[in-house]
Amino acid sequence: MASAAVFSRQIPEMEEPATNSQLSGVVLLYHATSALLISLRRIGELKRLPDDWDSYGSPRIQQLAAQRAVQVLSAAAMEGVRPPQIVPVSGGGLQIEWTSANRELEIEILPDGSIEYLIVEAEQTYEGPMPAEHADLFVQGLVRWLTGTNAYAGPIR
Amino acid sequence: MPVRLDDRISISDEEDLWRRVFPDRQCFKSMDNGRWRPSSAIFLERGKRGDETPRELSVHRSSLTTPEAVLAPYPHHSLAAIKASVPRELGYAVCPDPIKDDPELPDDPSHALICPPTGAGISKLKANARQMALKATWVAIRNPPF
């Protein structure tokens, strides 16, 4: 998906101002797709939530979780997927959600930066931890599954 | 974390347990049948400030309060409900946890906890949260995305 043609279409987005200086150092914005920029803005918004944002005593979104979310979103953007829903999680983490036809993918970033994922196809679900050191490849594999037609073949190693 | 015992005498399977939903359009998720449900994240609790392990989920017992009372301090939140039987079928305990004379929290006799089964892994809690979200109904919806 990261063809030269796609890349060249994204060049004008170099003019897009950084929406969160703490996050812009992690992602090369001139490589960012529209979907990724939308998601980065969303992370920036959620980072501004105060303590007790959920009304049940949650701490604010943790910096480590936000950074890891950017890593996940950047990897997903390489597959050309549309912007996900990004939801805060009580405890200071984030959840990233995509739906495509009868498939769903949820990737949760816990406050300590660890990653969990859940995939759903029809009534079948599979959940598990995602190794952070291989998150990029793992996420791209899951996004390809989400937007493709092949059956899920178990954890991507 | 103390072991919490399921209290089926105080809280029947049929009692609605209410949980406030953060006022954000992305916390709503559309379903195939045209309805909207809360995100599974609403039923996740990954620990509270200064507390390392608890993943108990705060809820409010419908028999002991009103939607107006639960939402009064939060004029933009929505309110979702699940039957007590839903988490129990997933192995959770549901127990009363009334708040009284807490130095930080207002009194709330309706407060209860949905407590994960001992040893439940983080991944399993995630799948369970989705099951709860799928079976949730709306008590009050504010600023929905539809």
Interface residues (C-beta under 8 A of the other chain):
Chain A: R42 D51 W53 D54 S55 Y56 G57 S58 P59 Q85 I86 V87 P88 V89 S90 G91 G92 G93 Q95 E97 T99 N102 E106 E108 L110 P111 S114 E116 L118 V120 T125 E127 G128 P129
Chain B: R20 F22 D24 Q26 C27 K29 S30 D32 S39 S40 A41 L44 E45 R46 G47 K48 R49 S58 P73 Y74 H77 I122 S123 K124 K126 A127 R130
